[in-house]
Amino acid sequence: MGTIIKASMIIAIIGTLATKGITAKAEDILNKTQGVVDQANVSQLSTAVELYYLDHNSYPPAADGIQLINILENGRYIRNRPSNPSAFQYQMAAGSNDYILTLK
């Protein structure tokens, strides 16, 4: 009977270690996926900023990425708000002739 308990404990330990390894890998995959999604959102937001420029002859007057997303969303330049608006950094260049949009 002692052998069965030891075997059960070993199986439980292996299962726990395997589950922790899978969880860590899943978290890595989710983090990488979020990074890819954020990069795609930068591209989409840049397109929306250019459309805004065509309509207003200036870039959106926002102090940061969250304000930019609010302006674009309110103006119906984007339909789906990014899941993490604070991931974006937006800055207008001097004279409103250019802008910088990056990930933080």
C-alpha positions as CSV (number, residue, x, y, z in Angstrom):
1,M,0.0,0.0,0.0
2,G,2.9,2.4,0.7
3,T,4.0,2.0,-2.9
4,I,0.7,3.1,-4.2
5,I,0.7,6.2,-2.1
6,K,4.2,7.1,-3.4
7,A,3.2,6.5,-7.0
8,S,0.1,8.6,-6.5
9,M,2.2,11.4,-5.0
10,I,4.7,11.3,-7.9
11,I,1.9,11.4,-10.4
12,A,0.3,14.4,-8.6
13,I,3.7,16.2,-8.4
14,I,4.3,15.6,-12.2
15,G,0.8,16.8,-12.9
16,T,1.3,19.9,-10.9
17,L,4.6,20.7,-12.6
18,A,3.1,20.1,-16.0
19,T,0.1,22.3,-15.3
20,K,2.4,25.1,-14.1
21,G,4.5,24.8,-17.2
22,I,1.5,24.9,-19.5
23,T,0.2,28.0,-17.6
24,A,3.5,29.8,-18.0
25,K,3.6,29.0,-21.7
26,A,-0.1,30.1,-22.1
27,E,0.8,33.4,-20.4
28,D,3.8,33.9,-22.7
29,I,1.6,33.2,-25.7
30,L,-1.1,35.7,-24.5
31,N,1.5,38.4,-23.9
32,K,3.0,37.9,-27.3
33,T,-0.5,37.9,-28.9
34,Q,-1.3,41.2,-27.1
35,G,1.9,42.7,-28.5
36,V,0.9,41.7,-32.1
37,V,-2.6,43.1,-31.6
38,D,-1.2,46.4,-30.3
39,Q,1.1,46.7,-33.3
40,A,-1.9,46.0,-35.7
41,N,-3.9,48.7,-33.7
42,V,-1.1,51.2,-34.2
43,S,-1.4,50.7,-38.0
44,Q,-5.2,51.0,-37.9
45,L,-5.0,54.1,-35.6
46,S,-2.6,55.7,-38.0
47,T,-5.0,55.2,-40.9
48,A,-7.8,56.7,-38.7
49,V,-5.6,59.7,-37.9
50,E,-4.9,60.3,-41.6
51,L,-8.6,60.2,-42.3
52,Y,-9.2,62.7,-39.5
53,Y,-6.6,64.9,-41.1
54,L,-8.3,64.8,-44.5
55,D,-11.6,65.9,-42.9
56,H,-10.1,68.6,-40.5
57,N,-6.9,69.7,-42.2
58,S,-5.0,69.0,-39.0
59,Y,-4.2,66.0,-36.8
60,P,-6.3,65.2,-33.7
61,P,-5.5,67.6,-30.9
62,A,-4.8,65.0,-28.3
63,A,-2.3,65.0,-25.5
64,D,-1.9,61.2,-25.3
65,G,-3.1,57.9,-26.7
66,I,-6.3,57.7,-24.6
67,Q,-7.4,61.1,-25.7
68,L,-6.6,60.2,-29.3
69,I,-8.7,57.1,-29.2
70,N,-11.6,59.1,-27.6
71,I,-11.5,61.7,-30.4
72,L,-11.3,59.0,-33.1
73,E,-14.1,57.0,-31.5
74,N,-16.4,60.0,-31.0
75,G,-15.7,61.1,-34.6
76,R,-16.6,57.6,-35.8
77,Y,-13.1,57.1,-37.3
78,I,-12.8,53.8,-35.4
79,R,-15.6,51.4,-34.4
80,N,-13.8,49.2,-32.0
81,R,-11.9,50.7,-29.1
82,P,-8.6,48.9,-28.5
83,S,-8.7,46.8,-25.4
84,N,-5.7,48.6,-23.8
85,P,-5.9,52.3,-24.8
86,S,-3.1,53.3,-22.4
87,A,-0.7,51.2,-24.4
88,F,-0.5,53.9,-27.1
89,Q,1.5,57.1,-27.0
90,Y,0.4,60.0,-29.3
91,Q,2.1,63.3,-29.7
92,M,1.5,66.1,-32.3
93,A,4.5,67.6,-33.9
94,A,5.0,71.4,-33.9
95,G,2.6,73.2,-36.2
96,S,0.2,70.2,-36.4
97,N,1.9,69.0,-39.5
98,D,2.9,65.6,-38.2
99,Y,2.4,63.3,-35.3
100,I,4.1,60.4,-33.5
101,L,2.1,57.3,-32.6
102,T,3.9,54.5,-30.8
103,L,3.4,51.8,-28.2
104,K,4.6,52.6,-24.7
